Amino acid sequence: MNPRQENSVLELRGLTVKFPKIDGTWDKVVRAVDLNINRGEIVGLVGESGSGKTMVGLSLLDLVPQTGIRTVDSVRLNGHEITDYRPEQTRALRGREIAMVFQDPMSSFNPVRTVGAMMLETVLRYQEISIKEARTRCVEAMSDVGIPVPEQRFGAYPHELSGGLRQRVMIALSTLNNPSLLIADEPTTALDSTIQAQILDLLKSRIGERGMILVTHDLGVAAEICDRIVVMKRGEFIESGECAELLARPQHEYTKSLVRAVPSFRRPYVVPRSSFTAVEDRPLLEGKTLRVTFRTKGQDLHAVNGVDISLSRGETVGLVGESGSGKSTLISALMGIHRPTQGSVFFDGQDITDAREQELKPLRRRLQLVFQDPYASLNPRWTVRKIVAEPLRAQRLGTPKEREGRVREVLSLVGLPDDSLNRRPNQFSGGQRQRIAIARALALQPEILIADEPVAGLDVSMQAQIVALLKSLQSEFGIGYLIVAHDLALMHHIADRLVVMYLGEIVEEAEGRTLTRDPLHPYTAALLSAAPDPQPERRSERISLRGEQPSPLNLPSGCAFHSRCPIARPLCSVEKPALKESHGRHVACHFPGELRSAETGEMK
C-alpha cells in the first residue's frame, strides 16, 4: 500500500444514483462523482436542496431508497475494495467503519426507547464486552461530547432532551465504535446559533484519525470546520478546493451566487427599506407585561415573564433568541392562541386579551400568521387553490369567482404560476411551500403578519428570495412584520427593531443595525459571535456560553442569564436587572457593554 493509500479513508469513483420517472426515463440525482477523504480531514459537501449531496452519503451506507439504483466504479475504504460487497457485508460496516449523524435526531431515534438503551445496542452489536462495560463506555461517550450529568441522561427518552442534547447524543452514538468515516448530514440546521457553534466545535474535536463528510447547504457552517469544500449542483461536482481559497475566490458562477447569498453583518444582502414604506408612530399590535405560565406535572413552567412588545404598520420587528426563550409562546399570546396568565394584548387600541373566538374572528383578517414548517401547516390532501382560498371561505368573503380571482392574485404576488393551483404541497420545494403559506396569509389583506422562523431550514439563495419577497410586499402594502428567528445575521438586514429574548424575558431591544453592530447585553454578543460566516476575515472571536439554558420549570434567582454569562459577578445571582434605557436602547444587565469593553481592552 503506497503512502497516499495509507492516508486515505475513502476513495470513491464514478458514483451514480438514479430514480425512475413516470415517463419511463431516469432522473440522475448523482452523476458519476469522484470523492477522496483523508484521515483527519473534514470535507464539506455543499449545495442547495435537491443537489444530490445527501444521496452521496446515503449511498456509502447502502441506504438509497428501494426505487433508486446505485452504480459505482470503485469504493475503497481504508485501502480495501468494498465495491462488490454483498448487502449484508455493507450493513456490517454501518456503525463500525462508517457512521452517520442525521439532520433530525428526533426522527432518527426510537421514541419509546431511552437513549441509553439505543447506545447499548450499538456497542454490543459490534463489541464483545459485558453490559456493565458497555454502559460505562456509553456514559463516558456522553461525557466526552459535553452532556451534563450523563448518568442521569442515560435513562432519558429522546423527547426529554433539548435539540442540542439530542444532537450530542447522536454524535456520541455515531462515534461509539470508533468508525473511520463519519458522515454528518445537516447536523446543525434546526439548531440555534449558539448550540450550532457548540456542535460544530464538537464535531471538529471528534475528528482524530477519522475522515468526515459534512453535508450542508450553509457555506458559513462549512467554513467553520471544513478543510476542503466540494460544491454540488444537479448531481454533479462543479467546483472543489481548499476551504478558505474556494470561499475567497470562487470560480464557478453557481458557487459565487451561493457565497453572495449568505447573510453577513458587514455586507449588503437585500435591497434596503423603500422610501415608500412609512412606519406609523402609533402601535397597531401591543403586548403589555405579558406572562404565560403552563402547569405541567404539578409544576409551573414560566414560558413568558413580564414582556412588553409593540408593532406598528410598515415596521419589521425581529424577535430572536435560543429555543426555549419563549418566542413562539409570546406570538401565540399575541395571536390569541394562548391566553396570557397576566398582562394585556391590544390590537388597534382595543383590548383583546379576553376576547372570545367569535370576537377575534374579524380581527383575523387584519392579523395573520405564517408558521415555521410550511409542510406541516399545509393540508397535504388539499390543492394549492383550496389552501389559499380557505381563509376567504372561513371569513365568508366574496363569491366563488371573486375568491378564485383573489387566489390567483396572491399567487402571482408571491411568484407562483397559475399551474400551481391544482398541485399539492408535496409537489413543491421547501421555498415554494413557504411561498404558498405566505400567499394564504396574504389572501385576507392583513395589516400585520407574524412569521415564525419563515426561512429556517431553507437554502441561503431561497432565504434571500423569501426575504426579498417579504420586503417588496411590505413596500407595496405597508404590512407590519413580527418575525421570529434565531439568525441574527439575517435579522440585521431586514429588521427595523430587534428584540432579544432569553428564558421568557426581553434582555435587549434596539434599532436593528445598532444592536447587531454594538450589542450591550452579553447574551446578544454571544448570539452574534456564534453566527457562522464563510469569510474568515469577517468572523469575530467566539464567545462561549457555559452549559445550556436553565429550565423554565426552575428559574434561577437574580439575572436569568448569570449561570452562563462570561462576565457574571455575585450581584448577578441575587438581584434581577430591570429592562432600562442605556445608550439609546433598552437592556436588562447590571453591567451593559462591559463584555464588549473587555474585548477591546477598554474595561475600567
C-alpha positions in Angstrom: 0.0 0.0 0.0 1.5 3.3 -1.0 1.6 6.3 1.4 -1.3 8.0 -0.3 -3.5 5.0 0.2 -2.3 4.7 3.8 -3.6 8.2 4.5 -6.8 7.7 2.6 -10.1 6.8 4.4 -12.3 6.8 1.3 -11.7 6.7 -2.4 -14.9 6.9 -4.4 -15.0 6.6 -8.2 -17.9 7.0 -10.6 -20.9 7.0 -8.2 -24.2 7.4 -10.0 -27.7 7.3 -8.3 -30.9 7.4 -10.4 -34.6 7.1 -9.9 -37.3 6.1 -12.4 -39.7 8.8 -13.6 -43.3 8.4 -14.6 -42.5 8.7 -18.3 -40.1 5.7 -18.2 -36.9 7.8 -18.2 -34.4 8.1 -15.4 -33.7 11.0 -13.1 -30.0 11.0 -12.2 -29.7 12.7 -8.8 -26.0 11.8 -8.6 -23.9 11.8 -11.8 -20.6 9.9 -11.9 -18.9 11.7 -9.0 -15.5 11.0 -7.5 -14.5 11.8 -3.9 -11.4 11.3 -1.7 -11.4 11.7 2.1 -8.1 11.5 4.0 -7.5 10.8 7.7 -8.1 13.8 9.9 -9.8 15.7 7.1 -13.3 17.2 7.0 -14.8 17.7 3.6 -17.8 19.8 3.1 -20.4 18.7 0.5 -22.3 21.9 -0.2 -25.3 22.6 -2.4 -28.9 23.5 -2.4 -31.8 21.2 -1.7 -32.1 18.6 -4.5 -28.4 18.9 -5.5 -27.8 15.2 -4.5 -25.4 15.8 -1.6 -27.4 13.7 0.9 -27.7 10.9 -1.6 -23.9 10.6 -1.8 -23.8 10.0 2.0 -26.7 7.5 1.9 -25.1 5.7 -1.0 -21.9 5.0 1.1 -24.2 3.3 3.7 -26.2 1.5 1.1 -29.3 3.3 2.2 -30.5 4.5 -1.2 -34.4 4.2 -1.3 -35.6 1.0 -2.8 -36.8 2.6 -6.0 -33.3 4.0 -6.7 -30.4 2.3 -8.4 -26.8 2.9 -7.4 -23.9 2.2 -9.7 -20.3 2.8 -8.8 -16.9 2.1 -10.5 -15.0 1.7 -7.3 -15.3 2.2 -3.5 -12.2 1.8 -1.3 -12.5 2.2 2.5 -9.2 2.3 4.4 -7.5 0.9 1.3 -9.9 -2.1 1.0 -12.0 -2.5 -2.1 -15.7 -2.8 -1.0 -17.3 -2.2 -4.3 -18.7 -5.7 -4.7 -19.7 -6.2 -1.1 -23.0 -8.0 -0.6 -25.7 -6.1 1.2 -25.1 -7.9 4.5 -21.4 -7.1 4.3 -22.2 -3.4 3.7 -24.6 -3.4 6.6 -21.9 -4.8 8.8 -19.8 -1.7 8.1 -22.6 0.6 9.4 -21.8 1.9 12.8 -18.5 0.2 12.9 -16.5 1.6 9.9 -18.9 4.2 8.6 -21.4 6.1 10.8 -23.9 8.9 10.1 -25.1 11.9 12.2 -28.5 12.6 10.9 -30.1 16.1 10.5 -33.1 15.4 12.8 -32.2 13.1 15.7 -35.7 13.2 17.0 -36.9 11.4 13.9 -33.9 9.1 13.9 -34.3 7.9 17.5 -36.9 5.3 18.7 -39.2 7.5 20.8 -40.2 4.6 23.1 -36.6 3.6 24.0 -34.2 5.5 26.2 -31.1 7.0 24.7 -29.0 4.6 26.9 -30.8 1.5 25.5 -30.1 2.6 22.0 -26.4 3.3 22.8 -26.0 -0.1 24.5 -27.4 -1.9 21.5 -24.9 -0.1 19.2 -21.9 -1.1 21.4 -23.0 -4.7 22.0 -23.7 -5.3 18.3 -20.0 -4.8 17.4 -18.0 -5.3 20.6 -17.7 -8.5 22.7 -17.9 -6.9 26.1 -20.2 -7.1 29.2 -23.3 -5.0 29.6 -21.6 -3.3 32.5 -18.5 -2.4 30.4 -20.8 -1.3 27.6 -22.8 1.0 29.9 -19.5 2.6 31.2 -18.4 3.2 27.7 -21.7 4.8 26.8 -21.7 7.1 29.8 -18.1 8.1 29.0 -19.0 8.8 25.4 -21.9 11.0 26.6 -19.5 12.9 28.9 -17.0 13.3 26.1 -19.5 15.1 23.9 -20.3 17.5 26.7 -23.6 16.1 28.0 -24.0 17.2 31.7 -24.8 14.5 34.3 -24.6 11.7 31.7 -25.6 9.0 34.2 -29.0 10.7 34.5 -29.3 11.4 30.8 -28.6 7.8 30.0 -32.1 6.9 31.2 -33.8 9.7 29.4 -36.1 9.4 26.4 -35.4 11.5 23.3 -38.3 13.9 23.9 -37.0 14.7 27.3 -33.8 16.2 25.9 -33.3 19.6 24.2 -32.4 19.7 20.5 -28.8 20.4 21.3 -28.6 17.5 23.7 -30.2 15.1 21.2 -27.7 16.1 18.6 -24.9 15.5 21.2 -26.3 12.0 21.9 -26.4 11.4 18.1 -22.7 12.3 17.8 -21.8 10.1 20.8 -23.8 7.2 19.3 -22.1 7.6 15.9 -18.6 7.5 17.4 -19.1 4.8 20.0 -17.4 2.1 17.8 -14.7 4.5 16.5 -15.7 4.5 12.8 -13.1 5.6 10.3 -15.6 7.7 8.3 -18.2 9.9 9.8 -21.0 11.4 7.6 -22.8 14.4 9.2 -25.9 15.3 7.3 -27.0 18.9 8.0 -26.2 18.3 11.7 -27.0 21.9 12.8 -29.8 23.0 10.5 -32.5 23.1 13.1 -30.3 24.4 16.0 -29.9 27.9 17.4 -26.6 29.7 16.5 -25.1 29.2 20.0 -25.9 25.5 20.1 -24.8 25.2 16.4 -21.4 26.7 17.3 -21.1 24.1 20.1 -22.0 21.2 17.9 -19.6 22.3 15.1 -16.8 22.6 17.7 -17.7 19.2 19.0 -17.6 17.6 15.5 -14.2 19.2 14.8 -12.8 17.9 18.1 -14.0 14.3 17.4 -12.2 14.1 14.0 -9.0 12.5 15.3 -7.8 10.0 12.7 -11.2 9.7 11.1 -12.4 11.3 7.9 -15.6 13.3 7.9 -18.1 14.4 5.2 -20.1 17.4 6.3 -23.3 17.6 4.2 -24.7 21.2 4.4 -26.5 23.9 2.4 -24.8 26.6 4.6 -21.4 27.8 3.4 -20.9 29.6 6.7 -21.2 26.3 8.5 -18.8 24.6 6.1 -16.3 27.5 6.6 -16.3 26.9 10.3 -14.8 23.4 10.3 -14.1 22.1 6.8 -10.6 21.6 5.3 -12.0 21.2 1.8 -15.3 22.1 0.1 -17.0 20.3 -2.8 -19.9 22.2 -4.4 -22.7 20.2 -5.9 -25.4 21.2 -8.4 -27.9 18.9 -10.0 -26.0 15.8 -9.1 -22.6 16.9 -10.3 -19.5 18.2 -8.5 -19.0 21.6 -10.1 -16.2 23.0 -8.0 -13.9 21.9 -5.2 -10.9 23.3 -3.4 -9.3 24.2 -0.1 -11.9 25.9 2.1 -10.5 29.4 2.6 -9.3 29.6 -1.0 -12.6 28.5 -2.6 -14.7 30.9 -0.5 -12.4 33.8 -1.1 -12.0 33.2 -4.8 -14.8 31.0 -6.1 -14.5 30.3 -9.8 -17.9 28.9 -10.8 -20.8 31.3 -11.1 -23.0 29.0 -9.0 -20.5 29.0 -6.2 -20.3 32.8 -6.5 -24.0 33.0 -6.1 -24.0 30.8 -3.0 -21.3 33.0 -1.4 -23.2 36.2 -2.3 -26.5 34.8 -0.8 -25.0 34.2 2.7 -26.3 37.0 5.0 -23.4 38.9 6.7 -23.3 41.7 9.2 -20.8 43.6 7.0 -22.2 43.2 3.5 -25.4 44.2 1.7 -27.9 41.3 1.5 -31.2 42.6 0.3 -32.5 46.0 -1.0 -32.7 48.5 1.9 -36.1 49.7 3.1 -38.0 51.6 0.4 -38.7 55.2 0.9 -42.4 54.4 0.3 -42.6 52.2 3.4 -43.7 54.5 6.2 -43.8 53.4 9.8 -46.7 54.7 11.9 -45.9 56.1 15.3 -48.9 54.5 17.0 -48.6 50.7 17.6 -51.1 48.6 15.9 -50.3 45.5 18.0 -49.2 45.6 21.6 -48.5 43.2 24.4 -48.2 44.7 27.9 -46.5 43.0 30.9 -47.4 39.6 29.3 -46.9 36.4 31.4 -47.7 32.9 30.1 -47.4 30.1 32.6 -48.2 26.4 31.9 -49.0 23.8 34.6 -47.1 20.6 33.9 -46.5 17.6 36.2 -47.6 19.7 39.2 -45.1 22.5 38.4 -45.3 25.9 36.8 -43.5 26.3 33.5 -42.8 30.1 33.1 -42.7 30.5 29.3 -43.1 34.3 29.1 -42.2 36.6 32.1 -43.5 40.2 32.0 -42.8 41.1 28.4 -43.7 44.4 26.7 -43.7 44.4 22.9 -45.3 46.5 20.2 -45.5 46.6 16.4 -46.7 49.4 14.0 -47.9 49.4 10.4 -45.0 49.2 8.0 -42.5 48.2 10.7 -40.4 45.0 10.9 -39.6 43.7 14.3 -37.3 40.8 14.8 -37.8 38.5 17.8 -34.6 36.5 18.4 -33.3 34.0 21.0 -32.5 30.4 21.5 -35.1 27.6 21.5 -36.9 27.7 24.9 -36.6 31.5 25.2 -40.4 32.0 24.8 -40.5 33.5 21.3 -43.2 31.2 19.9 -45.3 31.3 23.1 -45.2 35.1 23.0 -46.6 35.2 19.5 -49.2 32.6 20.4 -50.3 35.0 23.2 -50.4 37.9 20.8 -52.5 35.9 18.3 -55.0 34.8 21.0 -53.9 31.1 20.6 -52.8 31.1 24.3 -54.4 33.3 26.8 -51.9 35.2 28.9 -51.7 34.3 32.6 -51.2 38.0 33.2 -51.0 41.2 31.2 -52.9 42.5 28.2 -52.9 42.4 24.4 -54.2 45.3 22.4 -55.0 45.5 18.6 -55.6 48.9 17.1 -56.3 50.2 20.6 -58.8 47.5 21.5 -58.1 45.2 24.4 -58.5 41.6 23.0 -56.9 39.7 25.9 -60.1 38.0 27.0 -61.9 38.2 23.6 -63.9 35.1 22.6 -63.2 33.4 19.3 -66.2 35.0 17.7 -64.9 38.4 18.7 -61.4 37.6 17.4 -62.7 36.3 14.0 -63.0 39.7 12.3 -59.5 40.6 13.6 -58.0 37.5 11.9 -58.5 39.4 8.6 -56.1 42.0 9.8 -53.6 39.8 11.7 -52.2 36.6 10.1 -49.6 34.0 11.0 -47.0 32.2 8.8 -45.7 29.0 10.5 -42.1 27.7 10.6 -42.8 24.4 8.9 -45.0 25.1 5.8 -45.2 21.3 5.0 -46.7 20.6 8.4 -49.1 23.6 8.3 -50.4 22.9 4.8 -53.0 20.2 4.4 -51.3 17.6 2.2 -54.6 16.4 0.7 -55.6 19.9 -0.5 -54.6 21.6 -3.7 -53.0 25.0 -3.6 -56.2 26.5 -4.8 -58.1 25.2 -1.8 -55.3 26.0 0.7 -55.1 29.7 -0.4 -58.9 30.1 -0.6 -59.5 28.6 2.8 -59.3 31.8 4.9 -61.5 33.6 2.4 -64.2 30.8 2.8 -63.8 30.9 6.6 -64.4 34.6 6.6 -67.2 34.2 4.1 -65.7 36.7 1.8 -66.7 37.1 -1.9 -68.3 34.8 -4.4 -66.6 31.7 -5.6 -65.5 33.6 -8.7 -64.1 36.5 -6.7 -62.3 34.1 -4.4 -60.7 32.4 -7.4 -59.5 35.8 -8.6 -58.0 36.6 -5.3 -56.2 33.3 -5.1 -54.6 33.9 -8.5 -53.7 37.4 -7.5 -51.8 36.4 -4.3 -50.1 33.5 -6.0 -48.8 36.0 -8.6 -47.7 38.3 -5.8 -45.5 35.5 -4.3 -44.1 34.5 -7.6 -46.0 31.2 -8.2 -47.6 30.5 -11.6 -51.2 29.6 -12.3 -50.3 25.9 -12.9 -49.6 25.7 -9.2 -53.3 25.8 -8.5 -54.1 22.1 -8.9 -50.9 20.8 -7.3 -50.5 19.6 -3.7 -47.8 20.6 -1.2 -45.6 17.5 -1.7 -45.1 18.6 -5.3 -43.2 21.8 -4.3 -39.8 22.6 -2.9 -39.4 24.0 0.7 -39.1 27.5 -0.6 -42.2 27.2 -2.8 -44.2 25.7 0.1 -43.2 28.8 2.1 -44.5 31.0 -0.7 -47.8 29.1 -0.6 -48.0 29.7 3.2 -47.3 33.4 2.7 -49.9 33.6 -0.1 -52.5 32.0 2.2 -51.7 34.6 4.9 -52.0 37.5 2.3 -55.3 36.4 0.9 -57.2 38.4 3.6 -55.0 41.5 3.0 -53.7 41.7 6.6 -52.1 44.7 8.2 -49.9 42.6 10.5 -48.1 39.4 9.5 -46.4 37.3 12.2 -43.9 34.9 10.8 -42.4 32.1 13.0 -38.9 31.2 11.6 -40.1 31.8 8.0 -36.8 30.8 6.4 -35.4 28.3 8.9 -34.0 25.2 7.1 -34.1 26.8 3.6 -31.1 27.2 1.4 -29.4 30.6 1.5 -30.4 31.5 -2.0 -34.0 30.6 -1.2 -33.8 32.6 2.1 -32.8 35.6 0.0 -35.7 35.2 -2.3 -38.3 34.9 0.6 -36.8 37.9 2.4 -36.8 40.0 -0.8 -40.5 38.9 -1.3 -41.5 40.0 2.2 -39.8 43.3 1.8 -41.4 44.0 -1.6 -44.8 43.2 -0.2 -44.2 45.5 2.8 -43.1 48.3 0.5 -46.3 47.8 -1.7 -48.9 47.3 1.1 -47.3 48.7 4.3 -47.6 45.4 6.2 -46.1 45.2 9.6 -44.0 42.1 10.3 -43.1 40.4 13.6 -40.5 37.9 12.5 -39.4 35.2 14.9 -35.9 34.0 14.1 -32.6 32.7 15.6 -30.5 34.0 12.8 -29.2 37.5 13.8 -27.3 38.0 10.6 -30.5 37.7 8.6 -32.4 40.0 11.0 -29.6 42.5 10.7 -30.7 43.2 7.2 -34.5 43.2 7.4 -35.5 44.3 11.0 -36.1 47.9 11.9 -36.1 46.9 15.5 -34.6 43.8 17.2 -35.9 42.2 20.5 -33.7 39.6 22.1 -35.3 37.1 24.5 -33.8 34.8 27.0 -35.7 32.4 29.2 -39.0 34.2 28.8 -37.7 37.7 29.2 -36.5 40.6 27.0 -32.8 41.2 27.7 -32.1 43.8 25.0 -34.1 45.9 22.5 -32.8 48.4 20.0 -32.8 49.6 16.4 -31.8 46.6 14.3 -28.3 47.6 13.0 -27.5 49.4 16.2 -27.9 46.2 18.1 -26.0 43.9 15.8 -23.1 46.4 15.5 -22.9 47.3 19.1 -24.6 44.8 21.5 -24.7 45.7 25.2 -26.0 42.5 26.7 -23.5 39.6 26.9 -26.2 37.2 25.6 -26.7 39.3 22.5 -22.9 39.5 22.0 -22.7 35.7 22.3 -25.5 35.2 19.7 -23.7 37.5 17.3 -20.3 35.8 17.8 -21.8 32.4 17.1 -23.2 33.3 13.7 -21.2 31.4 11.0 -19.7 33.4 8.2 -17.9 32.0 5.1 -15.3 34.7 5.0 -12.6 34.2 7.8 -11.7 37.9 7.9 -15.3 38.8 8.8 -15.6 36.4 11.7 -15.5 37.7 15.3 -14.0 35.8 18.2 -16.5 33.3 19.5 -18.0 34.0 22.9 -18.5 30.6 24.6 -21.5 30.2 26.9 -21.3 27.7 29.8 -23.8 24.9 29.7 -27.4 25.1 28.4 -30.3 27.4 29.1 -31.8 26.7 32.6 -35.3 25.1 32.7 -38.3 27.4 32.8 -39.6 25.0 35.4 -36.9 26.1 37.8 -36.0 29.7 37.1 -32.6 30.9 38.6 -32.5 33.7 41.1 -31.2 37.1 40.1 -30.4 37.6 36.4 -31.7 34.6 34.4 -28.5 34.6 32.3 -26.0 34.7 35.2 -25.2 30.9 35.2 -23.9 31.1 31.6 -22.6 34.7 31.5 -18.9 35.2 30.9 -18.8 38.4 33.0 -21.2 37.4 35.8 -20.5 38.7 39.3 -22.0 37.9 42.7 -24.6 40.7 42.3 -26.0 39.0 39.2 -27.0 35.8 41.1 -29.1 37.7 43.7 -30.5 40.8 42.0 -32.7 40.8 38.9 -31.7 43.6 36.5 -34.6 45.7 35.2 -35.0 46.4 31.5 -34.0 50.0 31.3 -32.7 52.6 28.9 -29.0 52.6 28.3 -27.0 54.2 25.4 -30.2 54.8 23.4 -31.7 51.3 23.7 -33.2 49.1 26.4 -31.1 46.4 28.1 -31.5 44.2 31.2 -28.0 43.9 32.5 -26.2 45.2 35.6 -23.0 45.7 33.5 -24.2 46.6 30.0 -21.4 46.8 27.4 -18.7 45.5 29.7 -18.1 42.3 27.7 -17.6 44.4 24.6 -15.3 46.8 26.5 -13.3 43.9 27.9 -12.7 42.5 24.4 -11.4 45.8 23.2 -9.3 46.4 26.2 -11.4 49.3 27.5 -12.9 47.7 30.6 -12.4 50.0 33.5 
